[in-house]
Amino acid sequence: MRSGSPDTVCVIDLGSSKVACLIGRKDPSVGVRLLGSGTAISGGVKAGAVVDLDAAEIGIRKAVEKAERAAGVSVHGVIVNVGLRSLTSRHLRVQTEFASGAIADRDLKRVIGSSLTELAEPDYAILHALPRDWEVDGETGIRDPRGMFGQRLGVDMHFVTAGIGPLRNLAHCIERCHLSLRSVTVSPYAAAQSVLTEDERDLGVTLIDMGAGLTTVAVFRDNTLVHVDAVGVGGRNVTADIAHGLNTPIEAAERIKLFYGSALHGARDDFEQIPCPPVAAMGELQHEPRSRLTAIIRARTEETLELVKDRLYDAGLDSYSGRQIVLTGGAAQLSGLPELTELVFNKRVRMGSPHGVFGLSDALSGPDFAVVTGLLRHAFEATGEAVSGPPDLSGRRYQKSRYSGNALSRSVQWLRENF
């Protein structure tokens, strides 16, 4: 098995129910080309956090080995998603003074570096650092200040952070698989790279990624990520509610959800009976009206959506986030969920299907593979981020020298090419 070339990338979506791995490379003729894929049942992961290193390691190894065999390469470094309850968006505006004259690249680097040193959060690690809005002598709304004249330069930075403890466990689990952690991307940000259009990101859109153990949210406006959040509820909570409400085993509840489940009531729900295996092995098969199942599912899914709505409202993003919602994730494939989401948010809703990777099979083109596909696309796209590589998990105060080199230079270069 040959080793992957420098332009070959391996990405892993470590979820609470499955592990998905894709290996791809940049192809000048088609863009991003898929070389191989692998999936495995996820173990030892709860709400996106590793809670059992041995079980999580087994799932990662199986998924990566399948992808390596399909691609015919061996990989050593991986890019991994992060979906944790502790995901937080933090906005920080920083100003610095400089000698009168035209603003140059070095001035941008200096003010971005200052913002990184001011975010002193020893229990949190910076996953993404995005310059949102520049200010020159009090004038805001500037996309690229280079060449302008002034005495004070400011920037509004958007930081996405997460708790260091769960991140350390994730990094340790990757290392136990004899892999190096190249970088991380938060789950909804990754999913957005594979399902959102440029117009949606520009006009305002909310992406809701509904996984088995966690629901994460990303808000975009003016082609920029402006907010990230997470709610510790997912598809497994719906399954558990069904198991309790219908008095049936968890495995049976999952099958019932998949075959009969809906978030909205149907005209014949009161008349259709659903077989429910008993909890006791020797018990008799019971039947429940489908309306009872629908009521259980709707109660939990509506509560989850209301939690997301309240969090966006508290962040002041209810109207700023636009009129469009895009759903991704395995739990989002529940029948009737898009319609229920429209009722809760009073916005237009569509399902997000991955695109932009050549060679995706039908099995990899569903909303449940939006995150891993987005990870692969994001790995080859230039961004304006001021940090790169694996997150700093040392817990020490950030030093300007850590991020004032290549990452800041790429951020300034991105500005030069896009504005």
C-alpha positions in Angstrom: 0.0 0.0 0.0 1.6 3.2 -1.1 1.8 6.3 1.1 -0.4 9.2 0.3 1.0 12.2 -1.6 1.3 15.6 0.0 -1.9 16.7 -1.6 -3.8 13.7 -0.3 -6.1 14.4 2.7 -7.8 12.1 5.2 -10.8 13.4 7.2 -12.8 11.8 10.0 -16.3 12.5 11.2 -16.4 11.1 14.7 -20.0 11.0 15.7 -22.0 9.4 18.5 -23.5 6.7 16.2 -21.0 6.3 13.4 -17.4 7.0 12.3 -17.0 8.2 8.7 -13.6 8.5 7.0 -12.9 10.0 3.5 -9.6 10.2 1.7 -9.3 12.6 -1.2 -7.0 14.8 -3.2 -7.0 17.9 -5.2 -7.6 17.2 -8.9 -7.0 20.2 -11.3 -9.6 18.8 -13.7 -12.5 18.2 -11.3 -11.6 19.9 -8.0 -11.7 17.6 -5.0 -11.7 13.9 -6.0 -12.7 11.1 -3.6 -10.2 8.2 -3.4 -11.7 6.0 -0.8 -14.2 5.9 2.1 -14.9 3.9 5.1 -17.6 3.8 7.9 -17.9 2.0 11.2 -20.1 1.9 14.2 -19.1 4.5 16.7 -18.5 3.4 20.3 -17.4 5.3 23.3 -18.6 8.7 22.1 -21.4 10.6 23.9 -22.7 14.0 22.7 -19.5 14.3 20.6 -17.1 13.7 23.5 -15.0 10.6 23.9 -16.0 8.8 27.0 -14.4 5.4 26.3 -11.0 5.6 24.7 -10.8 1.9 23.8 -14.3 1.8 22.1 -13.7 5.0 20.2 -10.3 3.8 19.0 -11.8 0.7 17.6 -14.4 2.6 15.5 -11.7 5.1 14.2 -9.3 2.3 13.2 -12.0 0.3 11.3 -13.2 3.4 9.4 -9.7 4.5 8.5 -8.6 1.0 7.5 -11.6 0.6 5.1 -10.9 4.0 3.5 -7.2 3.2 3.1 -8.0 -0.1 1.4 -10.4 1.6 -0.9 -8.0 4.4 -1.8 -4.9 2.3 -2.0 -2.9 4.6 0.3 -1.8 4.7 3.9 -2.4 7.9 5.8 -0.6 9.4 8.8 -2.3 12.7 9.5 -6.1 13.3 9.8 -8.5 16.3 10.0 -11.3 15.7 12.5 -14.6 17.3 13.3 -15.4 18.7 16.7 -18.9 18.7 18.0 -19.1 19.3 21.8 -21.6 20.9 24.2 -18.9 23.4 25.1 -18.7 24.9 21.6 -18.9 28.7 22.0 -18.7 31.8 19.8 -16.9 34.7 21.2 -16.6 38.1 19.6 -13.8 40.5 20.4 -13.1 44.0 19.0 -9.5 45.1 19.3 -7.9 48.4 18.3 -4.3 49.5 17.9 -2.6 52.7 17.0 0.0 53.1 14.3 2.0 55.8 12.7 0.0 57.9 10.2 0.3 56.5 6.7 -1.2 53.8 4.5 -2.3 50.6 6.3 -0.1 47.7 5.3 -0.1 43.9 5.8 2.1 44.2 8.9 -0.6 46.4 10.5 -3.3 43.8 9.9 -1.0 41.1 11.4 -0.3 43.1 14.4 -4.0 43.8 15.3 -5.0 40.2 14.7 -2.1 39.1 16.9 -3.2 41.4 19.6 -6.7 40.0 19.6 -5.3 36.5 20.0 -3.3 37.5 23.1 -6.3 39.2 24.6 -8.5 36.1 24.5 -7.1 34.6 27.7 -9.3 31.5 28.3 -7.1 28.8 29.9 -9.9 26.2 30.0 -10.8 26.7 26.3 -9.0 26.2 23.1 -9.4 28.4 19.9 -10.6 26.2 17.0 -11.3 29.0 14.5 -10.3 32.7 14.5 -12.1 34.7 11.7 -11.7 38.5 11.1 -15.2 39.7 10.5 -15.1 43.5 10.3 -12.4 46.1 10.1 -12.4 49.6 11.5 -10.3 52.6 10.7 -10.5 55.7 12.9 -13.9 54.7 14.1 -15.3 53.9 10.6 -16.7 50.4 10.6 -17.9 48.0 7.9 -14.6 47.9 6.1 -13.8 44.6 4.4 -10.1 45.3 3.5 -8.4 48.3 5.1 -5.1 48.0 3.3 -4.0 51.2 1.5 -6.3 53.3 3.6 -5.0 56.2 5.8 -5.7 56.6 9.5 -4.2 56.4 13.0 -6.3 53.6 14.7 -6.9 50.2 13.2 -9.5 47.8 14.7 -10.9 44.4 13.9 -13.9 42.4 15.1 -12.7 38.9 15.6 -15.0 35.8 15.8 -13.5 33.0 17.8 -14.9 29.6 18.0 -13.7 27.8 21.2 -14.3 24.5 23.0 -13.3 23.0 26.3 -9.7 21.8 26.5 -10.5 18.6 28.4 -12.7 16.9 25.7 -10.3 18.1 23.0 -7.4 16.5 24.8 -9.3 13.2 25.0 -10.1 13.5 21.2 -6.4 14.2 20.4 -5.2 11.3 22.6 -7.7 8.9 20.9 -6.4 9.9 17.5 -2.8 9.4 18.7 -3.7 5.9 20.0 -4.6 5.0 16.4 -1.1 6.0 15.3 -2.3 9.1 13.5 -1.4 12.7 13.9 -4.0 15.4 14.3 -3.5 17.9 11.5 -6.3 20.2 12.3 -9.9 20.3 13.5 -13.1 21.9 12.2 -16.4 22.3 14.1 -19.1 20.1 12.8 -21.7 22.7 11.6 -19.0 24.8 9.9 -17.7 21.7 8.1 -21.3 20.7 7.0 -21.8 24.2 5.6 -18.9 23.8 3.3 -20.6 20.9 1.4 -24.3 22.0 1.4 -24.6 25.8 1.4 -24.7 28.0 -1.6 -22.8 31.3 -1.8 -26.0 33.3 -2.0 -27.3 31.6 1.2 -24.0 32.4 3.1 -24.2 36.0 1.8 -27.9 36.8 2.5 -28.0 34.9 5.8 -28.6 31.3 6.6 -28.8 29.0 9.7 -27.4 25.5 9.4 -28.7 23.0 11.9 -26.8 19.7 12.1 -28.7 17.1 14.0 -26.7 14.1 15.1 -27.3 11.2 17.3 -26.1 12.8 20.5 -25.8 16.5 19.7 -27.4 19.2 17.7 -25.0 21.9 16.5 -25.7 25.2 14.8 -23.8 27.6 12.5 -25.0 31.0 11.3 -23.6 32.7 8.2 -24.0 36.3 7.0 -22.1 38.3 4.4 -20.2 35.1 3.4 -18.8 34.8 7.0 -19.4 32.4 9.8 -20.8 34.7 12.6 -22.1 32.2 15.2 -21.7 28.6 16.4 -23.7 26.9 19.2 -24.5 23.4 20.4 -27.5 21.8 22.2 -26.9 18.4 24.0 -29.9 16.7 22.4 -30.0 14.4 19.3 -31.6 11.5 17.6 -30.7 9.1 20.5 -32.9 11.1 22.8 -35.8 10.6 20.4 -35.1 6.8 20.4 -34.9 6.7 24.2 -38.3 8.5 24.5 -39.8 6.0 22.1 -38.4 3.1 24.1 -39.9 4.5 27.4 -43.2 5.6 25.9 -43.9 2.3 24.1 -42.2 0.1 26.6 -39.9 -1.5 24.0 -36.2 -2.2 23.8 -33.8 0.5 22.5 -33.0 -1.5 19.4 -36.7 -2.0 18.6 -37.3 1.7 19.3 -34.7 2.7 16.7 -36.3 0.4 14.1 -39.7 1.7 14.9 -38.5 5.3 14.5 -36.9 4.5 11.1 -39.9 2.6 9.6 -42.9 4.4 11.2 -41.6 7.6 12.8 -42.7 11.1 11.8 -42.5 14.5 13.4 -46.0 15.4 12.1 -49.3 13.7 12.6 -51.0 11.9 9.6 -54.6 11.5 8.8 -54.7 7.8 9.6 -52.3 7.8 12.6 -55.2 6.9 15.0 -56.1 3.8 13.0 -52.7 2.4 12.2 -51.2 0.0 14.7 -47.5 -0.4 15.2 -45.9 -3.7 16.5 -43.8 -3.1 19.6 -41.6 -5.9 20.8 -41.8 -6.4 24.6 -38.9 -5.5 26.9 -39.0 -9.0 28.5 -37.8 -11.7 26.1 -40.8 -13.9 26.9 -43.4 -11.2 26.8 -46.2 -10.9 24.2 -45.9 -8.6 21.1 -47.9 -5.4 21.8 -49.4 -2.9 19.3 -49.7 0.8 19.8 -51.4 3.4 17.6 -49.1 5.3 15.3 -50.5 8.6 16.8 -48.8 7.8 20.1 -45.5 7.3 18.4 -45.9 10.6 16.5 -46.8 12.4 19.6 -43.6 11.2 21.4 -41.4 12.1 18.4 -42.9 15.5 17.9 -42.6 16.4 21.6 -38.8 15.8 21.6 -38.0 17.2 18.2 -40.1 20.4 18.8 -38.4 20.9 22.1 -35.0 20.6 20.4 -35.9 23.1 17.7 -37.3 25.5 20.3 -34.1 25.3 22.3 -32.1 26.2 19.2 -34.5 29.0 18.4 -34.2 30.4 21.9 -30.4 30.3 21.8 -30.4 32.2 18.5 -32.8 34.8 20.0 -30.7 35.2 23.1 -27.6 35.8 20.8 -29.5 38.5 18.9 -29.4 36.5 15.7 -33.1 35.8 15.1 -33.5 38.2 12.2 -29.8 38.7 11.4 -29.5 35.0 10.5 -31.8 35.5 7.4 -34.9 33.6 6.3 -33.3 30.3 5.3 -32.6 27.2 7.4 -30.7 24.1 6.1 -30.9 20.8 7.9 -28.1 18.2 7.9 -27.2 15.2 10.0 -28.6 11.7 10.4 -31.4 12.7 12.8 -32.6 15.4 10.4 -33.8 12.7 8.0 -36.9 12.0 10.1 -40.1 12.3 8.1 -41.9 15.6 8.7 -38.9 17.3 10.3 -38.5 20.0 7.6 -42.2 20.9 7.9 -42.0 21.0 11.7 -38.9 23.2 11.5 -40.8 25.7 9.2 -43.6 25.9 11.8 -41.2 26.5 14.7 -39.0 29.1 13.0 -41.4 30.6 10.5 -38.6 30.4 7.9 -37.9 28.5 4.7 -36.3 25.1 5.3 -34.5 22.6 3.0 -32.5 19.5 3.5 -28.8 19.8 2.8 -27.2 17.3 0.5 -23.4 17.2 0.0 -21.9 18.3 -3.3 -18.6 19.5 -4.6 -16.6 16.2 -4.3 -16.1 14.2 -7.4 -16.8 10.5 -6.9 -19.3 10.6 -4.1 -21.6 7.5 -4.2 -25.3 7.7 -3.5 -24.6 6.2 -0.1 -22.4 9.2 0.7 -24.7 11.9 -0.7 -27.2 12.1 2.2 -27.5 14.7 4.9 -25.8 12.3 7.4 -22.5 12.6 5.4 -22.5 16.4 5.1 -20.0 16.9 7.9 -17.3 14.5 6.6 -17.8 15.7 3.0 -17.5 19.3 4.1 -14.3 18.4 6.0 -12.8 17.2 2.8 -13.8 20.2 0.8 -12.7 22.6 3.6 -9.2 21.0 3.7 -8.5 22.2 0.1 -10.1 25.7 0.4 -8.3 28.9 1.3 -9.9 30.6 4.2 -9.3 33.9 6.1 -8.6 32.2 9.4 -5.9 33.6 11.6 -5.1 30.2 13.1 -4.2 26.9 11.5 -3.1 23.4 12.5 -4.1 21.5 15.6 -5.5 23.6 18.5 -3.3 24.6 21.3 -4.2 22.3 24.2 -1.5 23.5 26.6 -3.9 25.7 28.7 -1.4 28.5 28.7 -2.1 32.1 27.7 -1.9 32.5 23.9 1.4 34.0 22.8 1.4 36.4 19.8 4.4 34.6 18.3 2.4 31.4 18.0 0.0 32.8 15.5 1.8 35.8 13.9 3.6 33.7 11.3 2.2 31.6 8.4 -1.4 31.5 9.6 -1.7 35.3 9.8 0.1 35.7 6.5 -2.4 33.3 4.9 -5.2 35.3 6.4 -3.9 38.5 4.9 -3.3 36.8 1.6 -6.9 35.6 1.6 -8.1 39.2 2.0 -5.9 40.2 -0.9 -7.4 37.6 -3.2 -11.1 37.9 -2.2 -11.6 41.7 -1.8 
